[in-house]
Amino acid sequence: MAEPNRQKDIKTIGIYIILILALVRFFIYPLHAAVEGKKLMLGEQYESYRAKYRLLERQKENGGRRTAVERTALFPYLYDRKVSRSYIQTDILERLVKLAEKKGMTVVNFEMLEAMAEKEISEVPVLARLKGRPKAFVELLEAMKPAKKP
């Protein structure tokens, strides 16, 4: 008589274990995918930070001497101060999308990063992820080089 109750208890425990495992899988897998995405973004931000740090070190090595280009040479490439940062970002993104489509590439996604306001010249970054052939990407970069106000 104790044998059927024991089997019934084992089946009940087995069902509970299966339900618990299903719930854990339901909650853990999306979190795992989110963590992987965040790791990828962290890696990209780390590389950006390293590049900026190297640039800062190079500037420190110059001992404060200005080795930049003359201001008059930069004017054709700069936007007016009165132009909003969001307009600049959308303008850059529009041109990038048009050029990418011409070269047979697709813009997977993009981010309008926070602008870094400086005293004289502000940086207004746009992060875009492209999909396509490497040769098309090189052609895209070459096509963007001579453009005014990049």
N, C-alpha and C positions, 0 to 999 in steps of 0.2 A: 504494500500500500504506500510506503514511503517512496518507492521508486518512481511512480507517476508524478508525484508532487515535485520530486527533485528534477525530473526532466522538464516539467512545466516551469520551474524556477530558472533552470539553465536557459530555456528558450526565451523567457522574459528578460533575463539579464543580457542575452545575445541581442535581442531587439533593441534594448536600451543602449548597448554599446554601439550598434550600427547607427542609431539615431544621433548619438553624441558625436560619432566620427563624421557623419554627414553634416552636422551643424558646424563642427570645427572646420571642415573643408569649405563650407559655404562662407565662413567668416575669414579664414586665414588666406585663401588664395587671392581674393581681391586686395587684401593688405599687402601680400607679397608682391603683386604686380605694381602697386603704388610705390612700394619701397624701391623696386628696381627702377622705376621712372625717376624717382627722387635721386637715386644714386647716379643715374645718367646725367641729370641736370647739375648735380654737385660736381661731377667730373668736368663738365663744360665750364662751369663757373670757376673751378680751380685752375683750369688752363688759362682762362681769361685773366685771372688774378696773377698767375705766374708771368704772363706776357706783360702786364702792366708793371709788375715789380721789376722785371728786367729793364723796362724802359726807364723807370725811376732810377735804378742803379746807374744806367748809362748817363742820365742827366746829372747825377751826383758826381760822376767821374769827370764830367766836363768842368766842374768847379764853378758852376753858376754862370759860365759864359753863355751867351745866347748863340746857339748854332742854328737856330730856326731860320726859315725863309723870311725874306722881307715882307712886311705887311701888305704892301701894294701888290706883290705877287700872289698873295692869298685872296685878295678881295673878290676875284671872279668865282671863287669856290665857296664863298661864305654866304649865308643867308643874312638878311637884315635883322637887326635886333627886334624889330616890331613884329616879325613873323612868329606865330605861335609854334611851340615845340611839337604839338600834335600834328600841325600842318606839315612841318618838315618831315616827320616820321611817315606820314601817309604819302607824301610826295616821293620819298625815297622808295617806299614799298611799292607804290604804283609802277615806278620806273623799273624796279627789280623784277616785278611780276611780268611786265611786258617783255623785257629782255629775255627772261627765262623761257617764256612761251615761244619766242622767236628761235631760241636755241634748242627747243625740244625738251625742256626741263619743266618740272612741276614744283610749285612751292608747297611743301608738305604742311608746314605751319610756320607761324611767325609770332614774335613777341615785341611789343613796344616797351622797351625797358625805360627805367626812370632816367631822365636827363640829368647830367652832371653839370650843374651851373658853375661856371668859373667867372673870374673878374672880367676878363676880356673876351675869351672864346669859350663857348659851352659845347660840350659833347652831347649829341642827341642820338643814342644808339638804337638800332633796330636789329633784332636777331631773327634771321630767317633760315629755315631748314629746307634745302632743295633736294630733289630726287631726279637723277638722270645720269647720263654718261659722264665720266671724268673729263673727256675732251670737250664736251659741251660746257662744262663748268669753267674750264680754262678760257674758252671762247667768251663766256659771259663776263668773266673778270676783265679780259682784254677789252671788251666792248664798254665796260663801265669806266675804265681808266680815263679816257679823254673827255668824259662827260663833265660839264660844269655843274657845280653844286652837288657833289656826290652824296 
